[in-house]
């Protein structure tokens, strides 16, 4: 969100304290939060840790609570939702006027907490209509659009706000990077790369912009360009970013595209399956890579079991279906039948059709998990049968086009193994019209 005149500490804290703070003490949490906001937008560092430290210094800082709420909603993981509720309550207490920008953020976050992400993104949209420079609202709406599979809206939302932005406004490079990613997810690859490189011209080490260029090169089948690009930018993303593991995953995919699975496995061992990389988004990338290797009959040894154990350390109750699918890859492949069954039975059920649904990944997950289990058991006909239910909405898996492509890959391989090759998606170059059409859900 944009920052303007800041309330005094006593105003923000309301009934919590009436202590008068010094200017230096009051400034510290706000400066930390500004730094955390930049971390969130660029995906450098650990913004959540920075916000928690700021709130420890000033528990009533409204901006800090808005940022904490945004980080939790945007991540949509298993972060303690009690902290989100705590921040919403703090904002409501400090900002009784429902037209207050911070209070509107709290209303949006509460809507999400109540299980209505589509309603939440509508409120963030209203905030942006009035305050196009509210980069916090823009970043959260961008993430929710992505999770909901609303690729066109993800693109158009930023396109509507972008004319109000200039290079002089803090965060402009990050807004360009978000727009570039939205363009890529809409299949506008050339324009996406151009926009990402504009962001890199302003911030040459912006991990988000680097990520978009890598996505474009993957979708266009430019694996040699991709390997060279990631090598040239490695110092910017290798350590200490929210994309360190994910960009290593992209590097591994480029090796797979180059028919070099041994190099892909080396990337997995050296950069992905290492101590400290145990967040759910990291484990998603690990599962996604090992599954692609499994589809190619590449032996991965004990890696599936070790990965399944890392997944099992998480609280898997109520996780996003997108995460559940990748957990299922590990549990099924490691032979953890009981854990796989518990996970499957806990999945929410949604009627599958070709129309819009508020949370489409809920519709994709159950048949996709059944298909994964069938594939591991060697029941390829059953795998094909279950995947036929979701191939028309494969682009709604809850991840990027490159991540959702695992459905096409699995369907194609299972079709050949079931001797039903006529059903398979065309085996085509990564950037071909066939793949692009399949990825965005167009009829083939």
C-alpha positions in Angstrom: 0.0 0.0 0.0 1.1 3.6 -0.5 2.5 5.3 2.6 1.4 8.7 3.6 1.3 10.6 6.9 1.7 8.0 9.6 -0.3 8.0 12.8 1.5 8.4 16.0 2.3 5.3 17.9 -0.3 6.1 20.6 -2.9 6.6 17.9 -2.1 3.3 16.3 -1.9 1.3 19.4 -5.2 2.7 20.8 -6.1 0.8 24.0 -2.9 -1.2 24.0 -0.7 1.6 25.3 -0.5 5.3 25.8 3.3 5.4 25.9 4.8 8.4 24.0 7.7 7.1 21.9 10.7 8.9 20.6 10.8 9.8 16.9 13.7 7.4 16.4 11.9 4.5 18.1 8.8 5.2 16.1 10.6 5.3 12.8 12.3 1.9 13.2 9.3 -0.4 12.6 8.1 1.7 9.7 11.4 1.6 8.0 11.6 -2.1 8.6 8.2 -2.6 7.0 9.2 -0.5 4.0 12.2 -2.8 3.7 10.0 -5.8 4.0 7.6 -4.5 1.4 10.5 -4.2 -1.0 11.6 -7.7 -0.1 8.1 -9.0 -0.9 7.9 -7.2 -4.2 11.3 -8.3 -5.4 11.3 -11.7 -3.7 14.6 -11.0 -2.0 15.2 -12.0 1.6 12.6 -13.0 4.2 10.0 -10.2 4.5 7.8 -12.1 7.0 10.7 -12.3 9.5 11.3 -8.5 9.0 7.7 -7.7 9.6 7.6 -9.9 12.8 10.6 -8.0 14.1 8.9 -4.7 13.3 5.8 -5.7 15.2 7.9 -6.8 18.1 9.2 -3.3 18.3 5.8 -1.6 17.8 2.8 -4.0 18.1 0.4 -1.3 17.1 1.9 -0.3 13.8 -0.9 -0.4 11.3 1.3 -0.5 8.3 3.1 -3.5 9.7 -0.2 -5.3 10.3 -1.3 -4.6 6.8 1.9 -6.0 5.4 1.7 -9.1 7.6 -1.8 -9.7 6.4 -0.8 -9.2 2.8 2.1 -11.6 3.2 -0.1 -14.4 4.6 -2.9 -13.9 2.1 -0.5 -13.7 -0.8 1.4 -16.8 0.2 -1.8 -18.8 0.7 0.2 -21.5 2.5 0.0 -22.9 6.0 1.2 -19.8 7.8 -0.5 -19.4 11.3 -3.9 -17.9 10.4 -4.2 -16.8 14.0 -1.6 -14.1 13.3 -3.7 -13.0 10.3 -6.7 -12.7 12.5 -4.6 -10.8 15.1 -3.5 -8.3 12.5 -7.0 -7.8 11.1 -8.3 -7.1 14.7 -5.4 -4.6 15.3 -6.2 -2.7 12.1 -9.9 -2.7 12.9 -9.3 -1.3 16.4 -6.9 1.4 15.1 -9.0 2.3 12.0 -12.8 2.4 12.8 -13.6 4.2 9.6 -14.3 1.6 6.9 -13.2 4.0 4.2 -9.7 4.1 5.7 -7.2 2.4 3.2 -5.8 0.3 6.0 -9.3 -0.8 7.1 -10.1 -1.8 3.5 -7.0 -4.0 3.5 -8.3 -5.6 6.7 -11.7 -6.1 5.2 -10.2 -7.8 2.2 -7.9 -10.0 4.4 -10.9 -11.0 6.6 -12.9 -12.0 3.5 -10.0 -14.2 2.4 -9.7 -15.7 5.9 -13.5 -16.5 5.8 -12.8 -18.7 2.8 -13.8 -16.3 0.0 -10.7 -15.5 -2.1 -12.7 -14.3 -5.1 -14.5 -11.8 -2.7 -11.2 -10.7 -1.3 -9.7 -10.0 -4.7 -12.8 -7.9 -5.6 -12.1 -5.7 -2.5 -8.5 -5.3 -3.4 -9.7 -4.3 -6.9 -11.8 -1.6 -5.4 -8.9 -0.3 -3.4 -6.8 -0.1 -6.6 -9.5 1.7 -8.4 -9.2 4.5 -5.9 -5.5 4.2 -5.2 -3.6 2.8 -8.3 -0.3 3.3 -6.5 -1.3 1.0 -3.6 1.4 -1.6 -4.5 0.5 -3.8 -1.6 -3.1 -4.2 -2.8 -1.8 -4.8 -6.4 0.7 -7.5 -5.2 -2.0 -9.4 -3.3 -4.6 -9.1 -6.0 -1.9 -10.3 -8.5 -1.2 -13.4 -6.3 -4.9 -14.2 -5.8 -5.6 -13.9 -9.5 -2.8 -16.4 -10.1 -4.1 -18.8 -7.5 -7.6 -18.6 -8.9 -6.4 -19.2 -12.4 -7.6 -15.8 -13.6 -4.8 -15.2 -16.0 -6.5 -12.6 -18.1 -7.5 -10.6 -15.1 -4.0 -10.9 -13.6 -2.8 -9.3 -16.8 -5.5 -6.7 -17.3 -5.5 -5.5 -13.6 -1.9 -4.4 -13.9 -2.4 -3.0 -17.4 -5.1 -0.7 -16.0 -2.9 0.5 -13.2 0.3 0.8 -15.1 -0.4 4.2 -16.8 -0.4 5.7 -13.3 3.1 4.5 -12.7 6.5 5.9 -13.7 10.1 5.0 -13.0 10.2 7.6 -10.3 7.6 5.8 -8.2 9.2 3.3 -5.8 8.3 -0.3 -6.8 8.0 0.4 -10.5 10.4 -2.3 -11.5 8.4 -4.8 -9.5 5.2 -3.7 -11.1 6.8 -4.2 -14.5 8.0 -7.7 -13.4 4.5 -8.6 -12.2 3.0 -7.4 -15.5 5.6 -9.4 -17.4 4.7 -12.6 -15.6 1.0 -12.0 -16.2 1.7 -11.5 -19.9 3.7 -14.8 -20.0 0.9 -16.6 -18.3 -1.5 -15.3 -20.9 0.7 -16.7 -23.7 2.1 -13.3 -24.8 5.7 -14.5 -24.6 7.5 -11.9 -26.7 5.8 -9.0 -25.0 6.4 -10.6 -21.6 10.1 -10.9 -22.2 10.3 -7.3 -23.4 8.6 -6.1 -20.2 10.7 -8.3 -18.0 13.9 -6.9 -19.6 12.5 -3.3 -19.0 12.3 -4.2 -15.3 15.8 -5.6 -15.4 17.0 -2.3 -16.9 15.8 -0.6 -13.8 16.9 -3.3 -11.4 19.4 -5.6 -13.1 19.2 -8.3 -10.3 15.4 -8.4 -9.9 14.6 -12.1 -9.2 11.0 -11.7 -10.3 12.0 -10.3 -13.7 14.6 -13.0 -14.1 12.0 -15.6 -13.3 9.7 -14.3 -16.0 12.4 -14.4 -18.7 13.2 -18.0 -17.6 9.5 -18.9 -18.0 9.3 -17.4 -21.4 12.3 -19.4 -22.5 10.9 -22.6 -21.1 7.5 -22.1 -22.9 9.3 -21.3 -26.1 11.6 -24.3 -25.9 14.7 -22.1 -25.8 16.6 -24.4 -23.4 20.1 -23.3 -24.5 19.2 -19.6 -24.1 17.6 -20.5 -20.7 20.7 -22.2 -19.4 22.9 -19.3 -20.5 20.6 -16.7 -19.1 20.3 -18.4 -15.7 24.1 -18.8 -15.6 24.6 -15.1 -16.4 22.2 -14.0 -13.7 22.9 -16.7 -11.1 24.5 -14.3 -8.6 21.2 -12.5 -8.3 19.0 -15.5 -7.6 21.2 -18.4 -6.3 20.9 -17.5 -2.6 18.6 -15.6 -0.4 15.6 -15.1 -2.6 12.1 -16.5 -2.6 12.9 -17.9 -6.1 16.2 -19.6 -5.4 14.8 -23.1 -5.5 12.2 -22.3 -8.2 14.8 -20.9 -10.6 17.0 -24.0 -9.9 13.9 -26.0 -11.0 13.8 -24.0 -14.2 17.4 -24.8 -14.8 16.7 -28.5 -14.3 13.8 -28.3 -16.8 16.1 -26.7 -19.3 18.4 -29.7 -18.9 15.5 -32.1 -19.4 14.5 -30.2 -22.5 18.1 -30.7 -23.7 17.7 -34.4 -23.0 20.2 -34.3 -20.2 18.5 -35.9 -17.2 21.7 -36.5 -15.3 22.4 -32.7 -15.2 18.8 -32.2 -14.0 19.4 -34.6 -11.2 22.6 -32.9 -10.3 20.7 -29.6 -10.0 18.1 -31.4 -7.7 20.8 -32.7 -5.4 23.0 -29.6 -5.3 20.4 -26.8 -5.2 16.9 -28.1 -4.5 16.9 -31.0 -2.0 19.2 -29.3 0.5 18.8 -28.5 4.2 16.7 -25.4 4.7 14.7 -25.8 1.5 11.6 -27.2 3.1 8.9 -24.6 2.5 5.9 -26.0 0.6 6.7 -24.0 -2.5 10.2 -25.5 -2.5 8.8 -29.0 -2.1 6.4 -28.5 -5.0 9.4 -27.9 -7.2 11.1 -31.0 -5.9 8.1 -33.2 -6.5 7.5 -31.7 -9.9 11.0 -32.4 -11.1 11.2 -36.0 -9.7 7.8 -36.7 -11.3 9.0 -35.5 -14.7 12.1 -37.8 -14.3 9.8 -40.7 -13.4 7.7 -40.1 -16.5 11.0 -40.6 -18.4 11.8 -43.8 -16.5 14.8 -42.2 -14.9 15.8 -43.9 -11.7 15.9 -41.5 -8.7 16.8 -43.9 -5.9 15.9 -42.8 -2.4 15.0 -39.3 -3.4 11.3 -39.9 -3.3 11.3 -41.3 0.2 13.4 -38.5 1.5 11.1 -36.0 -0.2 8.0 -37.7 1.2 9.5 -37.4 4.7 10.0 -33.7 4.2 6.4 -33.3 3.1 5.2 -35.3 6.0 6.8 -32.8 8.5 4.2 -30.2 7.4 0.7 -29.8 8.7 -1.1 -31.0 5.6 -4.6 -30.3 6.9 -6.4 -27.8 4.7 -3.5 -27.2 2.4 -4.1 -25.8 -1.1 -5.1 -28.5 -3.5 -2.1 -27.5 -5.6 0.2 -28.4 -2.8 -1.8 -31.6 -2.1 -1.2 -32.8 -5.7 2.5 -32.4 -5.3 2.4 -34.1 -1.9 0.6 -37.0 -3.5 3.3 -37.3 -6.1 5.8 -37.9 -3.3 3.6 -40.1 -1.1 2.5 -42.3 -4.0 6.0 -42.7 -5.5 7.6 -43.4 -2.1 5.0 -46.1 -1.3 3.5 -44.2 1.6 0.0 -45.7 0.9 -1.6 -44.8 4.2 -0.4 -41.2 4.0 -1.6 -41.0 0.4 -5.0 -42.3 1.3 -5.4 -39.8 4.2 -4.4 -36.9 1.9 -6.8 -38.0 -0.8 -9.8 -38.4 1.6 -9.2 -34.9 3.0 -9.4 -33.2 -0.5 -12.4 -30.9 -1.0 -14.7 -32.1 -3.7 -16.0 -29.8 -6.5 -18.2 -30.7 -9.5 -16.0 -30.6 -12.6 -17.2 -28.7 -15.6 -15.8 -26.4 -18.2 -17.2 -23.2 -16.7 -15.6 -20.9 -14.1 -15.6 -21.9 -10.5 -14.4 -19.8 -7.6 -11.5 -22.1 -6.7 -10.9 -24.3 -9.8 -7.9 -26.2 -8.4 -10.3 -27.9 -6.0 -12.0 -29.4 -9.1 -8.7 -30.6 -10.6 -7.1 -32.1 -7.5 -9.1 -35.2 -6.7 -9.1 -36.8 -10.2 -5.5 -35.7 -10.7 -4.4 -37.4 -7.4 -6.3 -40.5 -8.4 -4.4 -40.4 -11.7 -1.0 -40.1 -10.0 -1.8 -43.0 -7.8 -2.9 -45.1 -10.8 0.3 -44.2 -12.7 2.6 -45.3 -9.9 0.7 -48.6 -9.6 1.0 -49.1 -13.3 -2.7 -48.8 -14.0 -2.2 -46.5 -17.0 -5.7 -46.9 -18.4 -7.1 -45.7 -15.1 -4.7 -42.8 -15.1 -5.8 -41.8 -18.6 -9.5 -42.1 -17.6 -9.0 -39.8 -14.6 -6.9 -37.3 -16.5 -9.5 -37.0 -19.2 -11.8 -35.4 -16.6 -9.4 -32.5 -16.1 -7.4 -32.0 -19.3 -9.9 -29.3 -20.4 -9.2 -27.3 -17.3 -5.5 -28.3 -16.8 -4.6 -24.6 -16.9 -6.5 -24.2 -13.7 -4.2 -26.4 -11.6 -3.3 -23.5 -9.3 0.2 -23.0 -10.6 1.9 -21.5 -13.6 1.5 -22.8 -17.2 4.9 -24.6 -16.8 3.7 -26.2 -13.6 0.3 -27.2 -15.0 2.1 -28.8 -17.9 2.7 -31.8 -15.7 -0.9 -32.9 -16.5 -0.2 -32.9 -20.2 3.1 -34.8 -19.7 1.4 -37.4 -17.5 -1.5 -37.8 -19.8 0.7 -38.3 -22.8 3.0 -40.8 -21.1 0.1 -42.8 -19.6 -1.7 -42.8 -23.0 1.3 -44.4 -24.7 1.8 -46.9 -21.9 -1.9 -47.8 -22.0 -1.5 -48.3 -25.7 -4.0 -45.5 -26.3 -1.7 -43.1 -28.0 -4.4 -41.6 -30.1 -5.7 -39.9 -27.0 -2.4 -38.2 -26.1 -1.7 -34.5 -26.5 0.6 -34.0 -29.4 4.2 -34.7 -28.4 5.6 -31.3 -29.5 8.2 -28.7 -29.0 7.8 -26.8 -25.7 6.9 -23.6 -27.5 4.8 -24.9 -30.2 1.2 -23.8 -30.8 0.0 -27.3 -29.7 1.6 -26.9 -26.2 0.5 -23.3 -25.9 -3.1 -24.2 -26.8 -3.1 -27.1 -24.3 -1.6 -24.9 -21.6 -4.2 -22.2 -21.8 -7.2 -24.6 -22.2 -8.0 -23.9 -25.8 -9.4 -26.9 -27.8 -6.9 -28.9 -29.8 
